[in-house]
Amino acid sequence: MMQQVRNRIMENPVLNRIRSALSDETFPPLYLVGGALRDGWLGREIRDFDFVVAGDARTTASRLAVLLDARYVLLDEDWGVARLIWSAPGRKEDPVWLDFVSMRGESLQEDLRQRDFTCNAMGVRIGEKDEPDAGWLEDPTGGLRDLRKRLIRMVHPQRLREDPLRLLRALRLACTLGFQIEGLTLKAIGSQSQGILSVAPERVRDELFKLLACPESLAWIVRMEETGLLTTILPEMQGLKGLEQGKFHHLDAWNHTLEAYRILEEGCREGFEPMLAYEGDFRTWCGAQREVLPLVKAALLLHDTGKPLTATFDEAREPHFYGHAGKGAEISAAAMRRLRASRNDEEKVRKWVRYHMGPLHMMRAMQTDHLTERAKIRFLRRLGSDAPGIFLLSIADFLASAGPSATSERNELFCSLLNSLLELYFRRDAASIRGNRLVTGRELIDALGIPPGPTVGRLLRRLEEARVEGKVSDRAEALRLAGSLLDEMRTGKRTKS
């Protein structure tokens, strides 16, 4: 077994290239350490390689950059951390990252004892030609033992204090690897959870979103709360605990959020029944956007954070939360800014939280026969290419709200609405993201003899709605309708469109 593991790791094409480059005996000793060994032992793909250099890491990395034809990046001048970005010949779009750091201490074992978790505190010499023996792997903290037990164990509590991001990283590693966290380590995380506030927000965001990217992360969201990490990172969620929500909910706001999160993850893995006909469309949408599902999960965690600030009670002591979606959108955007999210990611989360009640409001309008196709089209146009996120969030929210007592009639009504929105968005391009306009603004100006201005924009919107509704299908029909609409605007008489 050990021989197979060693071969799988040491025969990696990246290591073969480095071993060939190291034939020059003037290179100092070089050791592969950390996650690459862990992932190699687990049979996982290795994309990131960490090396310890018994000498100056920057010099070694810069020399290897020339020999490997790799791009050199100095990550930290004070600590002497350098990175190479290397691609195999003909695979420029598929790079790997090689990080180099100078050895801490007098030996590799001393260096390894300063690492975060035992499964990351193993090392092996690169470039040696000797046949492997029982001691090929340096493992001073029992990392191999814990890999076999599938445990995340801290090397020492001091390692967590040195870099409190490791508090969150322990949970993220357990989530992504399918491990458990050793008891004393979990206790130490809980006792030090406030330390995460001292970590750069960008680093916290990256670890959090890696955890959210896991298909089954709910248990670790719960564990984050048990250790105090979740509401330390997202204090906006604290007010959800114990917040009763009235007759339309069977859970308080906190447990409703966790239940919606569970439903969302289960649906993303196994499919939501009302959405099965559009499963391929969702896969295309997810594939076209970088890390979009973790953002949807973040929006779901934050979607009701406006409720504590908008709670009112009627004479029967029934709670109401008028305007909570708008307030929650402000709160969510602020949380994303605090985590130094990109402007684009912040806007997605803000938009999803702001409009998460939209499908429910439309369902109520359907019940009284007041929902028009035009209202659905305008809702989808507000969301644009982000509309699929609302579909995911709203169905999870609805199912978590309804609970076991929900009537089949109510569920069927919501599913019917959702199907009509999906058909409008994916089949009829209701959000106008594929550029299917029948006429342009310039064509309207030329054909109708009107100047540029707001009227052109209004006409384009009405024509686009008519296209989606199937009332016009070509340029000639669109121009005729535009003329009628323009007369309506001038005379105040309504044109059927």
Buried (B, 14 or more C-beta within 10 A) or exposed (E): EEEEBBEEBBEBEBBEBBBEBBEEEEBBBBBBBBBBBBBBBBEEEBEEBBBBBBEBBBBBBBBBBEBBEBEBBEBEEEEBBBBBEBBEEEEEEEBBBBBBBBBBEEEBBEBBBBBBBBBBBBBBBBBBEEEBEEEBBBBBBBBBEBBEEEBBBBBBBEBBEEBBBBBBBBBBBBBBBEBBBBEEBBEBBBBBBEBBEEBEBEBBBBBBBBBBBBEEBBEBBBBBBEBBBBBBBBEBBBBBBEBEBBEEBBBBBBBBBBBBBBBBBBBBEEEBEBBEEBEEBBEEBBEEBEEBBBBBBBBBBBBBBBBBBBBEEEEEEEBBBEEBBBBBBBBBBBBBEBBBBEEEBBBBBBBBBBBBBBBBBBBEBBEEEEBEBBBBBEBBBBBEBBBBBBBBBBBBBBBBBBEEEBEEEEBEBBBEBBBBBBBBBBEBBBBBBEEEBBBEBEBBBEBBEBEEEEBBEEBBBBBBBBBBBEBBEEBEBBBEBBBEBBEBBEEEEEBEB
